[in-house]
Amino acid sequence: MAAYGSIADALHAYPTLVDDERKEEAEALFRGLVAAGVAAPTLRHTLLTAVTDHFLAYSHSMIFVQKAFEMPGGIGWDEADTVLSPLVPEMVLCTRYDRLPYMRRFLRAWEAAEADLATFVGNTGVDLDAASYRRALTDGSPEDACAALVGALQAGAPVVDLIDETGRAASERLARFDIDLDLDDTNDWGWLDVTHTLTYLDALRWAWAADPTLEVLRGLFHATWFVQWTSQFDTRNGHARPSAHPTEDADDVYRAIADRDPDGAVALVDGYAGPREPLERALARAAAEDHSVAPIMVAHVVKTAQAAIEESRALGDWPDATTPIAAAARFLAAPKRERFVFKSTLEAISVLRGEAKPDSETVRS
């Protein structure tokens, strides 16, 4: 770290090293910052700046920073180097999705808007047309989603209010996911591609609460694109939300999930009139008892349930606050094809038979 002259210069250099994919130098610099006793908020801001320079790793990088910074609170800051330093190679080596065709239309709209993010950081209050904003994200084009966010910010909408509504839109996206798509082995898309909209929003909310800066605000633009882009995974013929089924017993929700009844689980959450804590426990229990096998699926089941609970708490009182829990309950109750296991098995069989590996088709390209 001494090569940079000062801690301030080293902090400034870190995002550049990440962007230039200079893994060893970036990791050495960051570990030097930790060893030098740089304060946790400064380290956090440095990492978040690098994370939001791009849309990294299909949202994993932001989520990893959130989880990593939550850990020292439980095990002690003395373990910061062990916990935080592995974030660096992940950031350096992961995919920058904003450099791929996926985000091209949204990025053009963002650039054309010429939005000065620094002027929006301190937004303090305006009546937000929440329904129109969410509709632009769930049912609009990339240009519609970008315009809705920029327009709301320019009108003075507080960032936290927009995070709330983007979170509701992410929950709606999860609730619309085409379950049959996950069971279709001819494509590479599935539940995990859409659960990230909710878990990323939860990580972004954490980041904004800890570091309300223009760097973190860039992450809201990424989230807006993410929710809009995943509309391609909606139920093809439109998803009619089941009518709410009144109950005050959270165990009813647990049983619907355990019985693999997605619509029943959603209907019961939407109709739930009991206290919050039993419903949270029911969702957490269902996640803990899920029958997924592959570690990646187990991890996503747990983190999606936890994110739904956290998002629900952030949204306030029933009934609006049940939206993330209903979406997560549907995910937990639905059949989930662990195709990374299934496809690997089929490919191994093909190899043993001397057959060519089958090609995968992309969904709705």
C-alpha positions in Angstrom: 0.0 0.0 0.0 3.0 2.3 0.6 3.4 2.5 -3.2 0.3 4.7 -3.4 1.7 7.4 -1.1 -1.2 7.8 1.3 -4.3 6.0 2.4 -6.5 8.5 0.5 -4.6 7.7 -2.7 -4.9 4.0 -2.1 -8.6 4.2 -1.5 -9.0 6.2 -4.7 -6.9 3.6 -6.6 -8.9 0.5 -5.6 -11.9 0.8 -8.0 -9.5 1.4 -10.9 -7.6 -1.8 -10.0 -10.8 -3.7 -10.0 -11.9 -2.2 -13.3 -8.6 -3.1 -14.8 -8.8 -6.6 -13.5 -5.5 -6.4 -11.6 -6.5 -9.0 -9.0 -3.2 -9.4 -7.1 -2.7 -5.7 -6.8 -6.3 -5.0 -5.8 -6.2 -7.7 -3.1 -2.9 -6.6 -1.8 -4.1 -3.0 -1.6 -7.3 -3.9 0.2 -5.6 -6.1 2.7 -3.2 -3.3 3.4 -6.1 -1.0 4.0 -7.5 -3.4 6.6 -4.1 -3.9 8.2 -3.7 -0.1 8.4 -6.9 0.2 10.5 -9.0 2.0 7.9 -12.5 2.4 9.4 -15.2 0.0 8.4 -17.4 2.7 6.8 -14.5 3.8 4.5 -13.8 0.2 3.5 -17.5 -0.4 2.8 -17.7 2.7 0.6 -14.6 1.7 -1.3 -16.1 -1.7 -2.0 -19.5 -0.4 -2.9 -18.0 2.2 -5.3 -16.3 -0.7 -7.2 -19.5 -2.7 -7.1 -21.7 0.0 -8.7 -19.1 1.1 -11.3 -20.8 -1.8 -13.2 -23.6 -4.2 -12.7 -21.4 -7.0 -11.3 -21.9 -10.7 -11.4 -25.7 -10.7 -11.9 -26.0 -8.8 -8.5 -23.9 -11.2 -6.5 -21.2 -8.7 -5.7 -23.5 -6.3 -3.9 -25.1 -9.2 -2.0 -21.7 -10.5 -1.0 -20.6 -7.1 0.4 -23.8 -7.0 2.4 -23.3 -10.4 3.9 -19.6 -9.9 4.5 -20.1 -6.7 6.4 -22.9 -8.3 8.5 -20.5 -11.1 9.7 -17.9 -9.0 11.7 -20.7 -7.7 13.8 -21.2 -11.2 15.1 -17.7 -12.6 15.1 -15.6 -9.4 15.8 -13.8 -7.0 13.6 -10.5 -8.8 14.2 -11.6 -11.2 11.5 -12.2 -8.4 8.9 -9.3 -9.5 6.7 -10.5 -13.1 6.6 -14.1 -12.1 5.9 -13.7 -9.1 3.6 -10.6 -9.8 1.5 -12.2 -12.7 -0.5 -14.6 -10.1 -1.9 -11.8 -8.6 -4.0 -11.0 -11.5 -6.4 -14.8 -12.0 -6.9 -15.2 -8.4 -7.9 -12.2 -8.4 -10.2 -13.0 -11.6 -12.1 -16.8 -11.4 -12.3 -18.8 -10.5 -15.3 -19.7 -6.8 -15.9 -23.3 -7.2 -17.2 -23.4 -3.5 -18.4 -20.8 -4.5 -21.0 -23.0 -7.2 -22.5 -26.0 -6.7 -24.8 -28.5 -7.3 -21.9 -28.4 -3.7 -20.6 -27.7 -1.8 -23.9 -31.2 -0.2 -24.3 -31.5 0.8 -20.7 -28.0 2.3 -20.6 -28.7 4.3 -23.7 -31.8 5.7 -22.0 -29.8 6.5 -18.8 -27.1 8.3 -20.7 -29.6 10.3 -22.8 -31.3 11.4 -19.5 -28.1 13.2 -18.5 -29.1 12.7 -14.8 -26.8 14.3 -12.3 -27.1 11.7 -9.5 -25.4 14.0 -6.9 -28.4 16.3 -7.0 -30.8 13.4 -6.0 -28.9 12.0 -3.0 -30.6 14.5 -0.6 -34.1 14.3 -2.0 -36.5 14.7 1.0 -40.0 14.4 -0.1 -42.6 14.4 -2.9 -45.9 12.5 -3.6 -44.6 9.6 -5.7 -47.1 8.0 -8.1 -46.1 4.6 -6.8 -48.4 2.5 -8.9 -47.2 4.1 -12.2 -43.6 3.7 -11.2 -44.0 0.0 -10.4 -46.0 -0.5 -13.6 -43.2 0.9 -15.7 -40.8 -1.6 -14.1 -43.1 -4.6 -14.2 -44.8 -4.0 -17.6 -42.8 -1.4 -19.4 -39.8 -1.3 -21.7 -36.2 -0.5 -20.7 -36.8 3.1 -21.7 -40.0 3.2 -19.7 -38.3 1.9 -16.6 -35.4 4.3 -16.9 -37.7 7.3 -17.5 -39.8 6.4 -14.5 -36.8 6.4 -12.2 -35.2 9.5 -13.6 -38.6 11.3 -13.5 -39.3 10.4 -9.9 -35.8 11.5 -8.8 -36.1 14.7 -10.7 -39.4 15.4 -9.1 -37.8 15.0 -5.7 -38.8 11.5 -4.6 -36.6 10.3 -1.7 -34.3 7.4 -2.7 -35.6 5.2 0.1 -39.2 5.6 -1.2 -38.0 4.5 -4.6 -36.2 1.5 -3.1 -39.4 0.6 -1.4 -41.4 0.7 -4.7 -38.6 -1.1 -6.6 -38.7 -3.8 -3.9 -42.5 -4.2 -4.4 -41.9 -4.4 -8.1 -39.2 -7.1 -7.6 -41.7 -9.0 -5.4 -44.3 -8.8 -8.1 -41.8 -10.1 -10.7 -41.0 -13.1 -8.5 -44.7 -13.7 -8.0 -45.2 -13.7 -11.8 -42.4 -16.2 -12.6 -43.4 -18.9 -15.0 -43.0 -22.1 -13.0 -43.2 -24.2 -16.2 -40.1 -22.4 -17.4 -38.0 -23.7 -14.5 -39.2 -27.2 -15.4 -38.2 -26.9 -19.1 -34.8 -28.5 -19.6 -34.4 -27.0 -23.1 -33.3 -23.6 -21.7 -30.8 -22.3 -19.1 -33.1 -20.0 -17.2 -34.9 -20.8 -14.0 -36.0 -19.6 -10.5 -32.5 -18.4 -9.5 -32.5 -15.9 -12.4 -35.5 -14.1 -10.9 -35.0 -14.5 -7.1 -32.0 -12.2 -7.5 -34.2 -9.2 -8.1 -35.5 -9.5 -4.5 -32.2 -10.4 -2.8 -30.4 -7.6 -4.7 -33.0 -5.1 -3.6 -32.5 -6.2 0.0 -28.7 -5.7 -0.4 -29.2 -2.3 -2.0 -31.5 -1.2 0.8 -28.7 -2.1 3.3 -26.1 -0.3 1.2 -28.2 2.9 1.0 -28.9 2.9 4.7 -25.2 2.5 5.5 -23.8 4.7 2.7 -26.3 7.1 1.1 -24.1 8.4 -1.7 -24.3 8.9 -5.4 -22.1 5.7 -5.9 -24.8 3.6 -4.1 -27.5 5.5 -6.0 -26.1 4.0 -9.2 -27.2 0.6 -7.8 -30.8 1.8 -7.9 -30.5 2.2 -11.6 -29.1 -1.3 -11.9 -32.0 -2.6 -9.8 -34.6 -0.8 -12.0 -33.1 -2.4 -15.1 -32.9 -5.8 -13.4 -36.6 -5.8 -12.5 -37.7 -4.7 -16.0 -35.3 -7.1 -17.8 -36.6 -10.2 -15.9 -40.1 -9.6 -17.3 -39.1 -12.1 -19.9 -39.6 -14.8 -17.3 -43.2 -13.9 -16.5 -45.9 -16.5 -17.0 -46.5 -16.6 -20.7 -50.3 -16.3 -20.6 -50.4 -13.9 -17.7 -50.5 -14.8 -14.1 -53.8 -14.2 -12.3 -53.0 -13.8 -8.6 -55.2 -16.1 -6.6 -57.9 -14.5 -4.4 -56.8 -13.9 -0.8 -57.8 -16.7 1.6 -58.3 -15.3 5.1 -56.4 -16.8 8.0 -54.8 -15.9 11.3 -52.8 -19.0 11.5 -49.3 -18.8 10.1 -49.1 -22.6 10.1 -51.6 -22.6 7.3 -49.0 -20.9 5.2 -46.3 -23.3 6.2 -48.5 -26.3 5.3 -49.3 -24.8 1.9 -45.6 -24.5 1.2 -44.9 -28.0 2.5 -47.7 -29.4 0.4 -46.2 -27.7 -2.7 -49.2 -25.5 -3.3 -47.8 -22.2 -4.7 -51.2 -20.5 -5.3 -52.5 -21.6 -2.0 -49.4 -20.2 -0.2 -49.9 -16.8 -1.9 -53.6 -16.7 -1.2 -53.0 -17.5 2.5 -50.2 -14.9 2.8 -52.4 -12.3 1.1 -55.2 -13.1 3.5 -53.1 -13.3 6.6 -54.4 -11.2 9.5 -52.3 -12.5 12.3 -49.1 -11.0 13.9 -45.9 -10.7 11.9 -43.6 -12.9 13.8 -45.4 -16.2 13.4 -45.6 -15.6 9.6 -41.9 -14.9 9.5 -41.1 -18.0 11.4 -43.4 -20.1 9.1 -41.5 -18.8 6.1 -38.1 -19.4 7.7 -39.1 -22.9 8.8 -40.2 -23.8 5.3 -36.9 -22.6 3.9 -35.0 -24.6 6.5 -36.9 -27.7 5.7 -36.8 -27.3 1.9 -35.8 -30.5 0.1 -33.3 -28.9 -2.4 -30.1 -30.8 -2.8 -27.6 -28.7 -4.7 -25.8 -26.3 -2.4 -26.5 -23.3 -4.7 -30.2 -24.0 -4.6 -30.2 -24.4 -0.8 -28.4 -21.1 -0.5 -30.9 -19.3 -2.7 -33.8 -20.8 -0.8 -32.5 -19.5 2.5 -31.4 -16.1 1.3 -34.6 -15.4 -0.6 -36.7 -16.2 2.4 -34.5 -14.0 4.6 -34.6 -11.1 2.1 -38.3 -11.4 1.9 -38.6 -11.1 5.7 -36.2 -8.1 5.7 -38.0 -6.4 2.9 -41.4 -7.0 4.5 -40.2 -5.3 7.7 -38.9 -2.4 5.8 -42.2 -1.8 4.0 -44.1 -1.4 7.3 -47.5 -2.8 8.3 -49.9 -5.3 6.7 -51.2 -5.7 4.1 -48.6 -3.9 1.8 -45.8 -5.5 3.7 -46.9 -9.1 2.9 -45.9 -8.7 -0.8 -42.3 -9.9 -0.5 -43.4 -12.8 1.8 -46.1 -13.9 -0.6 -43.6 -13.9 -3.5 -41.0 -15.9 -1.4 -43.7 -18.4 -0.3 -44.6 -19.0 -3.9 -41.0 -19.7 -4.7 -40.6 -22.1 -1.8 -43.8 -23.9 -2.6 -43.1 -24.3 -6.3 -41.4 -27.3 -7.8 -37.8 -26.4 -8.5 -35.8 -28.3 -11.1 -32.2 -28.4 -10.0 -31.1 -28.6 -13.6 -27.5 -28.0 -13.0 -27.6 -31.4 -11.3 -30.0 -32.9 -13.8 -28.2 -31.7 -16.9 -24.8 -32.7 -15.6 -26.2 -36.2 -15.1 -27.6 -36.4 -18.6 -24.4 -35.0 -20.1 -22.4 -37.7 -18.2 -24.6 -40.4 -19.5 -24.2 -39.0 -23.0 -20.4 -39.0 -22.7 -20.5 -42.6 -21.5 -22.6 -43.5 -24.5 -20.3 -41.7 -26.9 -23.0 -39.2 -27.8 -22.5 -35.5 -28.5 -23.5 -33.1 -25.7 -27.0 -31.7 -26.5 -27.3 -28.0 -27.2 -29.4 -25.8 -24.9 -31.9 -23.3 -26.3 -32.3 -19.8 -24.9 -35.7 -18.7 -23.6 -37.8 -16.3 -25.7 -34.9 -14.7 -27.4 
